[in-house]
Amino acid sequence: MSAEASAQDPKSLMSPAVPHVTGAFLNPEARRTGASNALLEALLDWIHTCGWESATVDFETSNPEGAGFWLGPAGFEPLLYTMVRRLDPRYVSGG
């Protein structure tokens, strides 16, 4: 698990002044052991020590375990939705 506080993609609504939790992944054998909660608590303690009052995270909607963690015990709340539409060939140049 890691966090960064740097310039974000200009299309993003995330503020560069707010740390963003990135790269959260646990091996399957470490899941449901409390490890993710412990890692997140340590990370949030560090974020708070640095003077920030909030943090952001994003996860793939195709990851129900991630959604269960971030929207459940991790305590994050939805702020915005980003959606993707795959274009069919009639919209693609030369299609």
Secondary structure, DSSP 8 states (H G I E B T S, - for coil): -EEE-S---TT--S-TTS-EEE-----GGGTTTTHHHHHHHHHHHHHHHTT-S--EE---TT-HHHHHHHTTTT--------------GGGSTT-
